[in-house]
Amino acid sequence: MLEKIKRSKFDETVELHINTVEIGVSGNVSLPHGTGKQIKVAIADDDILAKVAAGKIDFDILWQILP
């Protein structure tokens, strides 16, 4: 359907937001053509949290390890 309503000569972008919190479904989708950007993942610790509190965020995803 998107190819039929194409309005420009360049490859357009489609953004999709789905709220699944209410029904309890979650997941990740890997699209075939990414941005090419390497994603930096950090694990939450005291040093990372201090940097975030100071306003310095140098990661894309923050993981927290639960006990």
PDB file of N, CA, C, O and CB in Angstrom:
ATOM      1  N   MET A   1       0.814  -1.186   0.000  1.00  0.00           N
ATOM      2  CA  MET A   1       0.000   0.000   0.000  1.00  0.00           C
ATOM      3  C   MET A   1       0.866   1.261   0.000  1.00  0.00           C
ATOM      4  O   MET A   1       0.502   2.254  -0.630  1.00  0.00           O
ATOM      5  CB  MET A   1      -0.930  -0.008   1.196  1.00  0.00           C
ATOM      6  N   LEU A   2       2.004   1.237   0.696  1.00  0.00           N
ATOM      7  CA  LEU A   2       2.866   2.412   0.764  1.00  0.00           C
ATOM      8  C   LEU A   2       3.454   2.770  -0.593  1.00  0.00           C
ATOM      9  O   LEU A   2       3.603   3.946  -0.923  1.00  0.00           O
ATOM     10  CB  LEU A   2       3.982   2.181   1.760  1.00  0.00           C
ATOM     11  N   GLU A   3       3.785   1.754  -1.373  1.00  0.00           N
ATOM     12  CA  GLU A   3       4.343   2.033  -2.698  1.00  0.00           C
ATOM     13  C   GLU A   3       3.323   2.694  -3.608  1.00  0.00           C
ATOM     14  O   GLU A   3       3.702   3.466  -4.489  1.00  0.00           O
ATOM     15  CB  GLU A   3       4.849   0.750  -3.339  1.00  0.00           C
ATOM     16  N   LYS A   4       2.050   2.417  -3.421  1.00  0.00           N
ATOM     17  CA  LYS A   4       1.007   3.013  -4.253  1.00  0.00           C
ATOM     18  C   LYS A   4       0.793   4.489  -3.960  1.00  0.00           C
ATOM     19  O   LYS A   4       0.416   5.242  -4.858  1.00  0.00           O
ATOM     20  CB  LYS A   4      -0.289   2.273  -4.060  1.00  0.00           C
ATOM     21  N   ILE A   5       1.030   4.928  -2.706  1.00  0.00           N
ATOM     22  CA  ILE A   5       0.794   6.335  -2.352  1.00  0.00           C
ATOM     23  C   ILE A   5       2.094   7.136  -2.299  1.00  0.00           C
ATOM     24  O   ILE A   5       2.122   8.228  -1.731  1.00  0.00           O
ATOM     25  CB  ILE A   5       0.079   6.426  -1.003  1.00  0.00           C
ATOM     26  N   LYS A   6       3.150   6.617  -2.873  1.00  0.00           N
ATOM     27  CA  LYS A   6       4.442   7.294  -2.894  1.00  0.00           C
ATOM     28  C   LYS A   6       4.308   8.646  -3.585  1.00  0.00           C
ATOM     29  O   LYS A   6       3.772   8.735  -4.689  1.00  0.00           O
ATOM     30  CB  LYS A   6       5.505   6.426  -3.603  1.00  0.00           C
ATOM     31  N   ARG A   7       4.794   9.694  -2.931  1.00  0.00           N
ATOM     32  CA  ARG A   7       4.608  11.053  -3.442  1.00  0.00           C
ATOM     33  C   ARG A   7       5.892  11.753  -3.854  1.00  0.00           C
ATOM     34  O   ARG A   7       5.833  12.857  -4.395  1.00  0.00           O
ATOM     35  CB  ARG A   7       3.926  11.874  -2.416  1.00  0.00           C
ATOM     36  N   SER A   8       7.033  11.158  -3.621  1.00  0.00           N
ATOM     37  CA  SER A   8       8.288  11.808  -3.988  1.00  0.00           C
ATOM     38  C   SER A   8       9.187  10.821  -4.729  1.00  0.00           C
ATOM     39  O   SER A   8       8.900   9.626  -4.799  1.00  0.00           O
ATOM     40  CB  SER A   8       9.006  12.361  -2.734  1.00  0.00           C
ATOM     41  N   LYS A   9      10.275  11.345  -5.278  1.00  0.00           N
ATOM     42  CA  LYS A   9      11.171  10.511  -6.073  1.00  0.00           C
ATOM     43  C   LYS A   9      12.238   9.815  -5.231  1.00  0.00           C
ATOM     44  O   LYS A   9      12.938   8.939  -5.738  1.00  0.00           O
ATOM     45  CB  LYS A   9      11.833  11.348  -7.134  1.00  0.00           C
ATOM     46  N   PHE A  10      12.378  10.188  -3.949  1.00  0.00           N
ATOM     47  CA  PHE A  10      13.353   9.538  -3.088  1.00  0.00           C
ATOM     48  C   PHE A  10      12.659   8.527  -2.194  1.00  0.00           C
ATOM     49  O   PHE A  10      11.431   8.502  -2.112  1.00  0.00           O
ATOM     50  CB  PHE A  10      14.114  10.572  -2.243  1.00  0.00           C
ATOM     51  N   ASP A  11      13.447   7.691  -1.522  1.00  0.00           N
ATOM     52  CA  ASP A  11      12.887   6.686  -0.621  1.00  0.00           C
ATOM     53  C   ASP A  11      12.367   7.371   0.638  1.00  0.00           C
ATOM     54  O   ASP A  11      13.137   7.961   1.396  1.00  0.00           O
ATOM     55  CB  ASP A  11      13.945   5.607  -0.262  1.00  0.00           C
ATOM     56  N   GLU A  12      11.073   7.289   0.852  1.00  0.00           N
ATOM     57  CA  GLU A  12      10.471   7.927   2.008  1.00  0.00           C
ATOM     58  C   GLU A  12      10.613   7.028   3.247  1.00  0.00           C
ATOM     59  O   GLU A  12      10.920   5.841   3.133  1.00  0.00           O
ATOM     60  CB  GLU A  12       8.986   8.245   1.732  1.00  0.00           C
ATOM     61  N   THR A  13      10.388   7.608   4.418  1.00  0.00           N
ATOM     62  CA  THR A  13      10.497   6.896   5.675  1.00  0.00           C
ATOM     63  C   THR A  13       9.112   6.685   6.268  1.00  0.00           C
ATOM     64  O   THR A  13       8.244   7.553   6.177  1.00  0.00           O
ATOM     65  CB  THR A  13      11.399   7.658   6.656  1.00  0.00           C
ATOM     66  N   VAL A  14       8.922   5.538   6.866  1.00  0.00           N
ATOM     67  CA  VAL A  14       7.669   5.221   7.547  1.00  0.00           C
ATOM     68  C   VAL A  14       7.989   4.978   9.011  1.00  0.00           C
ATOM     69  O   VAL A  14       8.921   4.239   9.328  1.00  0.00           O
ATOM     70  CB  VAL A  14       6.959   3.976   6.906  1.00  0.00           C
ATOM     71  N   GLU A  15       7.232   5.588   9.900  1.00  0.00           N
ATOM     72  CA  GLU A  15       7.424   5.408  11.327  1.00  0.00           C
ATOM     73  C   GLU A  15       6.161   4.783  11.901  1.00  0.00           C
ATOM     74  O   GLU A  15       5.051   5.201  11.571  1.00  0.00           O
ATOM     75  CB  GLU A  15       7.756   6.757  12.030  1.00  0.00           C
ATOM     76  N   LEU A  16       6.327   3.794  12.751  1.00  0.00           N
ATOM     77  CA  LEU A  16       5.198   3.053  13.297  1.00  0.00           C
ATOM     78  C   LEU A  16       5.290   3.034  14.817  1.00  0.00           C
ATOM     79  O   LEU A  16       6.320   2.658  15.378  1.00  0.00           O
ATOM     80  CB  LEU A  16       5.158   1.612  12.732  1.00  0.00           C
ATOM     81  N   HIS A  17       4.216   3.438  15.480  1.00  0.00           N
ATOM     82  CA  HIS A  17       4.131   3.410  16.935  1.00  0.00           C
ATOM     83  C   HIS A  17       2.965   2.512  17.319  1.00  0.00           C
ATOM     84  O   HIS A  17       1.842   2.701  16.852  1.00  0.00           O
ATOM     85  CB  HIS A  17       3.958   4.848  17.530  1.00  0.00           C
ATOM     86  N   ILE A  18       3.238   1.547  18.161  1.00  0.00           N
ATOM     87  CA  ILE A  18       2.195   0.630  18.611  1.00  0.00           C
ATOM     88  C   ILE A  18       2.228   0.587  20.136  1.00  0.00           C
ATOM     89  O   ILE A  18       3.265   0.305  20.736  1.00  0.00           O
ATOM     90  CB  ILE A  18       2.387  -0.803  17.998  1.00  0.00           C
ATOM     91  N   ASN A  19       1.085   0.870  20.753  1.00  0.00           N
ATOM     92  CA  ASN A  19       0.976   0.806  22.207  1.00  0.00           C
ATOM     93  C   ASN A  19       0.484  -0.580  22.584  1.00  0.00           C
ATOM     94  O   ASN A  19      -0.669  -0.931  22.335  1.00  0.00           O
ATOM     95  CB  ASN A  19       0.020   1.912  22.760  1.00  0.00           C
ATOM     96  N   THR A  20       1.369  -1.365  23.185  1.00  0.00           N
ATOM     97  CA  THR A  20       1.002  -2.733  23.552  1.00  0.00           C
ATOM     98  C   THR A  20       0.976  -2.935  25.054  1.00  0.00           C
ATOM     99  O   THR A  20       0.807  -4.063  25.517  1.00  0.00           O
ATOM    100  CB  THR A  20       1.964  -3.717  22.927  1.00  0.00           C
ATOM    101  N   VAL A  21       1.138  -1.875  25.826  1.00  0.00           N
ATOM    102  CA  VAL A  21       1.201  -1.994  27.275  1.00  0.00           C
ATOM    103  C   VAL A  21      -0.132  -2.477  27.845  1.00  0.00           C
ATOM    104  O   VAL A  21      -0.158  -3.284  28.774  1.00  0.00           O
ATOM    105  CB  VAL A  21       1.589  -0.652  27.901  1.00  0.00           C
ATOM    106  N   GLU A  22      -1.221  -1.991  27.294  1.00  0.00           N
ATOM    107  CA  GLU A  22      -2.528  -2.317  27.838  1.00  0.00           C
ATOM    108  C   GLU A  22      -2.870  -3.799  27.703  1.00  0.00           C
ATOM    109  O   GLU A  22      -3.545  -4.357  28.568  1.00  0.00           O
ATOM    110  CB  GLU A  22      -3.580  -1.490  27.155  1.00  0.00           C
ATOM    111  N   ILE A  23      -2.419  -4.433  26.640  1.00  0.00           N
ATOM    112  CA  ILE A  23      -2.752  -5.845  26.457  1.00  0.00           C
ATOM    113  C   ILE A  23      -1.600  -6.767  26.849  1.00  0.00           C
ATOM    114  O   ILE A  23      -1.729  -7.987  26.749  1.00  0.00           O
ATOM    115  CB  ILE A  23      -3.143  -6.101  25.014  1.00  0.00           C
ATOM    116  N   GLY A  24      -0.492  -6.210  27.287  1.00  0.00           N
ATOM    117  CA  GLY A  24       0.600  -7.006  27.810  1.00  0.00           C
ATOM    118  C   GLY A  24       1.466  -7.683  26.775  1.00  0.00           C
ATOM    119  O   GLY A  24       2.061  -8.717  27.080  1.00  0.00           O
ATOM    120  N   VAL A  25       1.567  -7.167  25.586  1.00  0.00           N
ATOM    121  CA  VAL A  25       2.397  -7.750  24.539  1.00  0.00           C
ATOM    122  C   VAL A  25       3.552  -6.799  24.264  1.00  0.00           C
ATOM    123  O   VAL A  25       3.349  -5.590  24.155  1.00  0.00           O
ATOM    124  CB  VAL A  25       1.569  -8.023  23.241  1.00  0.00           C
ATOM    125  N   SER A  26       4.745  -7.329  24.153  1.00  0.00           N
ATOM    126  CA  SER A  26       5.883  -6.489  23.801  1.00  0.00           C
ATOM    127  C   SER A  26       6.849  -7.294  22.948  1.00  0.00           C
ATOM    128  O   SER A  26       6.804  -8.524  22.929  1.00  0.00           O
ATOM    129  CB  SER A  26       6.589  -5.945  25.069  1.00  0.00           C
ATOM    130  N   GLY A  27       7.721  -6.588  22.245  1.00  0.00           N
ATOM    131  CA  GLY A  27       8.698  -7.254  21.403  1.00  0.00           C
ATOM    132  C   GLY A  27       9.539  -6.246  20.648  1.00  0.00           C
ATOM    133  O   GLY A  27       9.333  -5.039  20.775  1.00  0.00           O
ATOM    134  N   ASN A  28      10.476  -6.731  19.869  1.00  0.00           N
ATOM    135  CA  ASN A  28      11.350  -5.900  19.054  1.00  0.00           C
ATOM    136  C   ASN A  28      11.219  -6.306  17.601  1.00  0.00           C
ATOM    137  O   ASN A  28      10.955  -7.466  17.285  1.00  0.00           O
ATOM    138  CB  ASN A  28      12.813  -6.010  19.520  1.00  0.00           C
ATOM    139  N   VAL A  29      11.408  -5.335  16.723  1.00  0.00           N
ATOM    140  CA  VAL A  29      11.349  -5.601  15.296  1.00  0.00           C
ATOM    141  C   VAL A  29      12.630  -5.089  14.668  1.00  0.00           C
ATOM    142  O   VAL A  29      13.008  -3.937  14.886  1.00  0.00           O
ATOM    143  CB  VAL A  29      10.100  -4.942  14.644  1.00  0.00           C
ATOM    144  N   SER A  30      13.296  -5.914  13.903  1.00  0.00           N
ATOM    145  CA  SER A  30      14.473  -5.484  13.153  1.00  0.00           C
ATOM    146  C   SER A  30      14.045  -5.234  11.715  1.00  0.00           C
ATOM    147  O   SER A  30      13.628  -6.152  11.008  1.00  0.00           O
ATOM    148  CB  SER A  30      15.624  -6.548  13.225  1.00  0.00           C
ATOM    149  N   LEU A  31      14.153  -3.985  11.296  1.00  0.00           N
ATOM    150  CA  LEU A  31      13.759  -3.632   9.941  1.00  0.00           C
ATOM    151  C   LEU A  31      14.894  -3.953   8.973  1.00  0.00           C
ATOM    152  O   LEU A  31      16.058  -3.958   9.374  1.00  0.00           O
ATOM    153  CB  LEU A  31      13.374  -2.139   9.855  1.00  0.00           C
ATOM    154  N   PRO A  32      14.580  -4.220   7.714  1.00  0.00           N
ATOM    155  CA  PRO A  32      15.610  -4.669   6.776  1.00  0.00           C
ATOM    156  C   PRO A  32      16.645  -3.610   6.431  1.00  0.00           C
ATOM    157  O   PRO A  32      17.773  -3.959   6.083  1.00  0.00           O
ATOM    158  CB  PRO A  32      14.966  -5.139   5.523  1.00  0.00           C
ATOM    159  N   HIS A  33      16.309  -2.350   6.513  1.00  0.00           N
ATOM    160  CA  HIS A  33      17.254  -1.277   6.176  1.00  0.00           C
ATOM    161  C   HIS A  33      17.376  -0.360   7.377  1.00  0.00           C
ATOM    162  O   HIS A  33      16.544   0.524   7.579  1.00  0.00           O
ATOM    163  CB  HIS A  33      16.793  -0.477   4.908  1.00  0.00           C
ATOM    164  N   GLY A  34      18.407  -0.570   8.169  1.00  0.00           N
ATOM    165  CA  GLY A  34      18.610   0.240   9.369  1.00  0.00           C
ATOM    166  C   GLY A  34      19.218   1.586   9.034  1.00  0.00           C
ATOM    167  O   GLY A  34      19.377   1.929   7.863  1.00  0.00           O
ATOM    168  N   THR A  35      19.558   2.345  10.057  1.00  0.00           N
ATOM    169  CA  THR A  35      20.142   3.667   9.875  1.00  0.00           C
ATOM    170  C   THR A  35      21.638   3.601   9.637  1.00  0.00           C
ATOM    171  O   THR A  35      22.237   4.588   9.209  1.00  0.00           O
ATOM    172  CB  THR A  35      19.855   4.531  11.074  1.00  0.00           C
ATOM    173  N   GLY A  36      22.258   2.449   9.908  1.00  0.00           N
ATOM    174  CA  GLY A  36      23.694   2.318   9.763  1.00  0.00           C
ATOM    175  C   GLY A  36      24.445   2.746  11.005  1.00  0.00           C
ATOM    176  O   GLY A  36      25.666   2.607  11.073  1.00  0.00           O
ATOM    177  N   LYS A  37      23.729   3.266  11.989  1.00  0.00           N
ATOM    178  CA  LYS A  37      24.355   3.730  13.220  1.00  0.00           C
ATOM    179  C   LYS A  37      24.570   2.551  14.158  1.00  0.00           C
ATOM    180  O   LYS A  37      23.673   1.728  14.340  1.00  0.00           O
ATOM    181  CB  LYS A  37      23.494   4.820  13.900  1.00  0.00           C
ATOM    182  N   GLN A  38      25.749   2.468  14.751  1.00  0.00           N
ATOM    183  CA  GLN A  38      26.030   1.460  15.758  1.00  0.00           C
ATOM    184  C   GLN A  38      25.379   1.894  17.063  1.00  0.00           C
ATOM    185  O   GLN A  38      25.539   3.041  17.479  1.00  0.00           O
ATOM    186  CB  GLN A  38      27.563   1.249  15.936  1.00  0.00           C
ATOM    187  N   ILE A  39      24.654   1.004  17.708  1.00  0.00           N
ATOM    188  CA  ILE A  39      23.965   1.318  18.954  1.00  0.00           C
ATOM    189  C   ILE A  39      24.878   1.001  20.121  1.00  0.00           C
ATOM    190  O   ILE A  39      25.417  -0.101  20.221  1.00  0.00           O
ATOM    191  CB  ILE A  39      22.635   0.535  19.070  1.00  0.00           C
ATOM    192  N   LYS A  40      25.050   1.986  21.012  1.00  0.00           N
ATOM    193  CA  LYS A  40      25.903   1.810  22.177  1.00  0.00           C
ATOM    194  C   LYS A  40      25.015   1.470  23.373  1.00  0.00           C
ATOM    195  O   LYS A  40      24.106   2.225  23.720  1.00  0.00           O
ATOM    196  CB  LYS A  40      26.761   3.090  22.453  1.00  0.00           C
ATOM    197  N   VAL A  41      25.294   0.314  24.001  1.00  0.00           N
ATOM    198  CA  VAL A  41      24.525  -0.171  25.143  1.00  0.00           C
ATOM    199  C   VAL A  41      25.386  -0.028  26.392  1.00  0.00           C
ATOM    200  O   VAL A  41      26.560  -0.396  26.393  1.00  0.00           O
ATOM    201  CB  VAL A  41      24.071  -1.657  24.936  1.00  0.00           C
ATOM    202  N   ALA A  42      24.784   0.517  27.466  1.00  0.00           N
ATOM    203  CA  ALA A  42      25.483   0.656  28.743  1.00  0.00           C
ATOM    204  C   ALA A  42      24.716  -0.088  29.819  1.00  0.00           C
ATOM    205  O   ALA A  42      23.489  -0.184  29.772  1.00  0.00           O
ATOM    206  CB  ALA A  42      25.654   2.147  29.127  1.00  0.00           C
ATOM    207  N   ILE A  43      25.447  -0.611  30.785  1.00  0.00           N
ATOM    208  CA  ILE A  43      24.821  -1.279  31.924  1.00  0.00           C
ATOM    209  C   ILE A  43      24.805  -0.303  33.084  1.00  0.00           C
ATOM    210  O   ILE A  43      25.829   0.293  33.420  1.00  0.00           O
ATOM    211  CB  ILE A  43      25.573  -2.599  32.306  1.00  0.00           C
ATOM    212  N   ALA A  44      23.636  -0.143  33.696  1.00  0.00           N
ATOM    213  CA  ALA A  44      23.465   0.831  34.772  1.00  0.00           C
ATOM    214  C   ALA A  44      24.335   0.475  35.970  1.00  0.00           C
ATOM    215  O   ALA A  44      24.234  -0.620  36.525  1.00  0.00           O
ATOM    216  CB  ALA A  44      21.993   0.911  35.193  1.00  0.00           C
ATOM    217  N   ASP A  45      25.190   1.415  36.360  1.00  0.00           N
ATOM    218  CA  ASP A  45      25.960   1.299  37.590  1.00  0.00           C
ATOM    219  C   ASP A  45      26.077   2.703  38.177  1.00  0.00           C
ATOM    220  O   ASP A  45      25.514   3.649  37.627  1.00  0.00           O
ATOM    221  CB  ASP A  45      27.379   0.654  37.334  1.00  0.00           C
ATOM    222  N   ASP A  46      26.791   2.847  39.267  1.00  0.00           N
ATOM    223  CA  ASP A  46      26.868   4.144  39.944  1.00  0.00           C
ATOM    224  C   ASP A  46      27.539   5.206  39.068  1.00  0.00           C
ATOM    225  O   ASP A  46      27.130   6.367  39.083  1.00  0.00           O
ATOM    226  CB  ASP A  46      27.630   4.003  41.261  1.00  0.00           C
ATOM    227  N   ASP A  47      28.571   4.815  38.304  1.00  0.00           N
ATOM    228  CA  ASP A  47      29.258   5.782  37.439  1.00  0.00           C
ATOM    229  C   ASP A  47      28.349   6.286  36.321  1.00  0.00           C
ATOM    230  O   ASP A  47      28.298   7.486  36.052  1.00  0.00           O
ATOM    231  CB  ASP A  47      30.517   5.152  36.839  1.00  0.00           C
ATOM    232  N   ILE A  48      27.635   5.373  35.672  1.00  0.00           N
ATOM    233  CA  ILE A  48      26.726   5.760  34.590  1.00  0.00           C
ATOM    234  C   ILE A  48      25.614   6.654  35.122  1.00  0.00           C
ATOM    235  O   ILE A  48      25.269   7.658  34.500  1.00  0.00           O
ATOM    236  CB  ILE A  48      26.128   4.513  33.911  1.00  0.00           C
ATOM    237  N   LEU A  49      25.047   6.286  36.284  1.00  0.00           N
ATOM    238  CA  LEU A  49      23.965   7.087  36.869  1.00  0.00           C
ATOM    239  C   LEU A  49      24.442   8.475  37.273  1.00  0.00           C
ATOM    240  O   LEU A  49      23.682   9.439  37.173  1.00  0.00           O
ATOM    241  CB  LEU A  49      23.376   6.373  38.081  1.00  0.00           C
ATOM    242  N   ALA A  50      25.688   8.597  37.728  1.00  0.00           N
ATOM    243  CA  ALA A  50      26.247   9.906  38.063  1.00  0.00           C
ATOM    244  C   ALA A  50      26.408  10.761  36.813  1.00  0.00           C
ATOM    245  O   ALA A  50      26.154  11.965  36.846  1.00  0.00           O
ATOM    246  CB  ALA A  50      27.596   9.750  38.774  1.00  0.00           C
ATOM    247  N   LYS A  51      26.834  10.139  35.701  1.00  0.00           N
ATOM    248  CA  LYS A  51      26.967  10.875  34.438  1.00  0.00           C
ATOM    249  C   LYS A  51      25.611  11.347  33.930  1.00  0.00           C
ATOM    250  O   LYS A  51      25.483  12.467  33.436  1.00  0.00           O
ATOM    251  CB  LYS A  51      27.645  10.000  33.377  1.00  0.00           C
ATOM    252  N   VAL A  52      24.595  10.486  34.052  1.00  0.00           N
ATOM    253  CA  VAL A  52      23.244  10.865  33.620  1.00  0.00           C
ATOM    254  C   VAL A  52      22.726  12.012  34.473  1.00  0.00           C
ATOM    255  O   VAL A  52      22.109  12.941  33.952  1.00  0.00           O
ATOM    256  CB  VAL A  52      22.279   9.659  33.702  1.00  0.00           C
ATOM    257  N   ALA A  53      22.970  11.958  35.780  1.00  0.00           N
ATOM    258  CA  ALA A  53      22.532  13.035  36.674  1.00  0.00           C
ATOM    259  C   ALA A  53      23.220  14.352  36.331  1.00  0.00           C
ATOM    260  O   ALA A  53      22.650  15.426  36.529  1.00  0.00           O
ATOM    261  CB  ALA A  53      22.813  12.664  38.134  1.00  0.00           C
ATOM    262  N   ALA A  54      24.450  14.268  35.816  1.00  0.00           N
ATOM    263  CA  ALA A  54      25.181  15.465  35.410  1.00  0.00           C
ATOM    264  C   ALA A  54      24.786  15.932  34.015  1.00  0.00           C
ATOM    265  O   ALA A  54      25.265  16.966  33.550  1.00  0.00           O
ATOM    266  CB  ALA A  54      26.672  15.205  35.459  1.00  0.00           C
ATOM    267  N   GLY A  55      23.915  15.179  33.343  1.00  0.00           N
ATOM    268  CA  GLY A  55      23.437  15.585  32.020  1.00  0.00           C
ATOM    269  C   GLY A  55      24.252  15.032  30.869  1.00  0.00           C
ATOM    270  O   GLY A  55      24.071  15.458  29.728  1.00  0.00           O
ATOM    271  N   LYS A  56      25.151  14.085  31.143  1.00  0.00           N
ATOM    272  CA  LYS A  56      25.985  13.520  30.083  1.00  0.00           C
ATOM    273  C   LYS A  56      25.507  12.107  29.758  1.00  0.00           C
ATOM    274  O   LYS A  56      25.676  11.184  30.555  1.00  0.00           O
ATOM    275  CB  LYS A  56      27.484  13.510  30.501  1.00  0.00           C
ATOM    276  N   ILE A  57      24.916  11.954  28.592  1.00  0.00           N
ATOM    277  CA  ILE A  57      24.425  10.648  28.152  1.00  0.00           C
ATOM    278  C   ILE A  57      25.196  10.260  26.900  1.00  0.00           C
ATOM    279  O   ILE A  57      25.049  10.889  25.852  1.00  0.00           O
ATOM    280  CB  ILE A  57      22.876  10.672  27.881  1.00  0.00           C
ATOM    281  N   ASP A  58      26.021   9.217  27.012  1.00  0.00           N
ATOM    282  CA  ASP A  58      26.825   8.778  25.871  1.00  0.00           C
ATOM    283  C   ASP A  58      26.494   7.334  25.491  1.00  0.00           C
ATOM    284  O   ASP A  58      27.383   6.555  25.148  1.00  0.00           O
ATOM    285  CB  ASP A  58      28.324   8.910  26.190  1.00  0.00           C
ATOM    286  N   PHE A  59      25.208   6.987  25.556  1.00  0.00           N
ATOM    287  CA  PHE A  59      24.750   5.656  25.175  1.00  0.00           C
ATOM    288  C   PHE A  59      23.364   5.789  24.559  1.00  0.00           C
ATOM    289  O   PHE A  59      22.700   6.814  24.709  1.00  0.00           O
ATOM    290  CB  PHE A  59      24.731   4.684  26.401  1.00  0.00           C
ATOM    291  N   ASP A  60      22.939   4.738  23.861  1.00  0.00           N
ATOM    292  CA  ASP A  60      21.621   4.722  23.247  1.00  0.00           C
ATOM    293  C   ASP A  60      20.616   3.919  24.073  1.00  0.00           C
ATOM    294  O   ASP A  60      19.439   4.271  24.156  1.00  0.00           O
ATOM    295  CB  ASP A  60      21.710   4.152  21.843  1.00  0.00           C
ATOM    296  N   ILE A  61      21.101   2.833  24.684  1.00  0.00           N
ATOM    297  CA  ILE A  61      20.252   1.952  25.475  1.00  0.00           C
ATOM    298  C   ILE A  61      20.903   1.737  26.824  1.00  0.00           C
ATOM    299  O   ILE A  61      22.106   1.491  26.909  1.00  0.00           O
ATOM    300  CB  ILE A  61      20.011   0.599  24.756  1.00  0.00           C
ATOM    301  N   LEU A  62      20.103   1.830  27.889  1.00  0.00           N
ATOM    302  CA  LEU A  62      20.612   1.603  29.237  1.00  0.00           C
ATOM    303  C   LEU A  62      19.948   0.361  29.813  1.00  0.00           C
ATOM    304  O   LEU A  62      18.723   0.299  29.924  1.00  0.00           O
ATOM    305  CB  LEU A  62      20.361   2.837  30.148  1.00  0.00           C
ATOM    306  N   TRP A  63      20.758  -0.627  30.178  1.00  0.00           N
ATOM    307  CA  TRP A  63      20.254  -1.868  30.761  1.00  0.00           C
ATOM    308  C   TRP A  63      20.431  -1.803  32.264  1.00  0.00           C
ATOM    309  O   TRP A  63      21.424  -1.273  32.764  1.00  0.00           O
ATOM    310  CB  TRP A  63      20.980  -3.109  30.171  1.00  0.00           C
ATOM    311  N   GLN A  64      19.460  -2.347  32.980  1.00  0.00           N
ATOM    312  CA  GLN A  64      19.565  -2.483  34.411  1.00  0.00           C
ATOM    313  C   GLN A  64      19.479  -3.960  34.751  1.00  0.00           C
ATOM    314  O   GLN A  64      18.527  -4.640  34.369  1.00  0.00           O
ATOM    315  CB  GLN A  64      18.468  -1.670  35.137  1.00  0.00           C
ATOM    316  N   ILE A  65      20.469  -4.446  35.466  1.00  0.00           N
ATOM    317  CA  ILE A  65      20.468  -5.855  35.853  1.00  0.00           C
ATOM    318  C   ILE A  65      19.749  -5.951  37.194  1.00  0.00           C
ATOM    319  O   ILE A  65      20.167  -5.346  38.182  1.00  0.00           O
ATOM    320  CB  ILE A  65      21.934  -6.442  35.939  1.00  0.00           C
ATOM    321  N   LEU A  66      18.665  -6.716  37.214  1.00  0.00           N
ATOM    322  CA  LEU A  66      17.879  -6.874  38.424  1.00  0.00           C
ATOM    323  C   LEU A  66      18.405  -8.050  39.238  1.00  0.00           C
ATOM    324  O   LEU A  66      18.808  -9.071  38.679  1.00  0.00           O
ATOM    325  CB  LEU A  66      16.394  -7.071  38.084  1.00  0.00           C
ATOM    326  N   PRO A  67      18.398  -7.901  40.565  1.00  0.00           N
ATOM    327  CA  PRO A  67      18.897  -9.007  41.413  1.00  0.00           C
ATOM    328  C   PRO A  67      17.975 -10.198  41.405  1.00  0.00           C
ATOM    329  O   PRO A  67      18.253 -11.200  42.064  1.00  0.00           O
ATOM    330  CB  PRO A  67      19.084  -8.538  42.841  1.00  0.00           C
TER     331      PRO A  67
END
